[in-house]
């Protein structure tokens, strides 16, 4: 089995990690000695991150992690939870200073919204389908609302719904399938008039009654034989 596949299969987590197109700079210090660990951030979540490094640390090592991007800074205490030789370390945040979580959300919201918009431009990645849904969240005035509506298009990354309630790009809402009663957390990625693009916070969820092939699908993709004639 390839090392990357081993990491994906064994690196279990409760919050999704995202590989940002322009990741923050990362500075890592050992809590015990203050020694700097040379590393590059690969992906990020509210709960932790994965860094590429040649340093041979052990699981349980306590670290101080500082992330810097566009003038913002996040400082957190972290712990090594998994070690992948010659590849990197999976870190879990154990404490966060100041507005760290807000800044992390801001960084990831930009990535999620951009990914949704780019996928929506590709017709192969979306399907025109009307599904009855409910949208729950807070309107522009901060008042909680629930609105029953329907989708215009759906994709593996979310969907396009008709919404009368004013919402802002980047805010989080809950989308519920009115038939199955399944609910997922989404982010407002796009709005034009009553059309609102909602991006799943956790990617590739089995929320819609449609199978979507991976974004990198091609006739040579391993799954092609399963669905080909």
ABEGO torsion letter per residue (X at the ends): XBAAAAAAAABBBABBBBBBABBBBBBBBBAAAGBBBBBBBABBBAAEBBBBBABBBBBGBBBBBBBBBGGBBBBBBBBBABBBBGAEBBBBBABBBEAAAAAAAAAAAAAAAAAAAAAAABAAABBBBBBBBBBBEBBAAGBBBBBBBBBABBBAAEBBBBBABBBBBGBBBBBBBAAAGBBBBBBBABBBEABBBBBBABBGBBABABBBBBAABBAABAAAAAABX
